[in-house]
Amino acid sequence: MGNDRRRWVVLTVGLLAMTVGSTFQYGLAYLIPALRHEGFSLEQAGVLIACPTAGVMLTLIAWGAAADRWGERVVLATGLGLEGALLVGAQWVEGTPGLAVCLILAGAAGGSVLASGRLILGWFARRERGLAMGIRQMSQPFGLALAGALLPTLGTDGIGVPLLFLGLLFLATATIVVVFVRDPVWPQTAPDLKVTSASPYRTPVLWRIHAASALLVVSQVTVGTFALVFLTDAHGWSPVDAGRLLAGAHIFGGLARLGAGYWSDRAGSRMRPMRILAVSTGVGMAALAATVGSGLAVPFLLVLGVVAVSTNGLSFTAVAEYAGPAWAGRALGIQTTGQNTVAAATSPVLALVIGVAGFGLSFATVAVFPLVAAILIPAAAERAATTAAAQSTSA
């Protein structure tokens, strides 16, 4: 198989792996009725739904380091295989503690998928990586769509069938990874990247990208978590109508990640588009805060549902490129850990703030975070690195 065909096969399998992972990682909420059918209280179901995230947080950096050491093919296949075996076995576990342990361990194994990205770094040239990473980052909305379409139906009689389905899906995906994925050969497949063991964290550039990405998560979580509540409580929409409207926004949000990646490829920059989108998000949040009681709030909310989520692919591509082949796995693990930590903290804190101060002041506060992120984004450092690389190539 030629390299040109191989890279698209690798990207497709990577998209499949992350979509399957997102179905479990973010879609278990669709099994709450099934859990309650089996006698779990709503509080117990809430704890169980959070278990995969807890597991992921424990292992992301370790999986990234393993990918740097042994390659992403081994890491993806191992993690997906373990996750599948655990979920197949979980259907026979009884009680909240036992099921929670299984879900935590499955989430920990699933960190192998969320910490990945080195395959795109190695198989795609710089002028194509933004688009390729944007395609891969569409996996989260795809996974949520798959969960919403299948899990409630499979869970009509309890959680046994859905867990078996997910387990077999992970095992099948692990097999596909083994058969079709090959790690890139450095530096032949990516001549623009230098293979060096020196830590990229000796300078503040990666830290600034991590920090900016984490701050941008605040607005993403705000829109993703509280848009439905805002439409129903502040504007009188029915939950069904609000859900349908926001589902459309999520689809366009996934497409926006593609568009942002393509834009960055054409511009030859990840940081400049990321900064423009961060400023746009901050301005949009401020506009939403100023119009919470008027009809303009709904279109502002929909625009934010697209713009606020568009930067993920840019930041992941930039992290992988700056870290280089020897450090990309660990750097992506750190990136994802930081984002998940902020996401986990944002929902309960913002819920408390909205309860006390209302939507207007809460949205105005959130507007500050993407604007601070825009300041932190190291656009000047990226320009300097690009210039130095061009001069080195010409010499």
Secondary structure, DSSP 8 states (H G I E B T S, - for coil): --HHHHHHHHHHHHHHHHHHHHHHHHHGGGGHHHHHHTT--HHHHHHHHHHHHHHHHHHHHHHHHHHHHH-HHHHHHHHHHHHHHHHHHHTT--SHHHHHHHHHHHHHHHHHHHT--HHHHHHS-HHHHHHHHHHHHTHHHHHHHHHHHHHHHHTTT-SHHHHHHHHHHHHHHHHHHHHH-----TTTT-TTS----S-GGGSSHHHHHHHHHHHHHHHHHHHHHHHHHHHHHHH---HHHHHHHHHHHHHHHHHHHHHHHHHHHHHT-SHHHHHHHHHHHHHHHHHHHHTTTSTTHHHHHHHHHHHTTTTHHHHHHHHHHHH-TTTHHHHHHHHHHHHHHHHHHHHHHHHHHHHHHHHHHHHHHHHHHHHHHHHHS-HHHHHHHHHHHHHHHH-
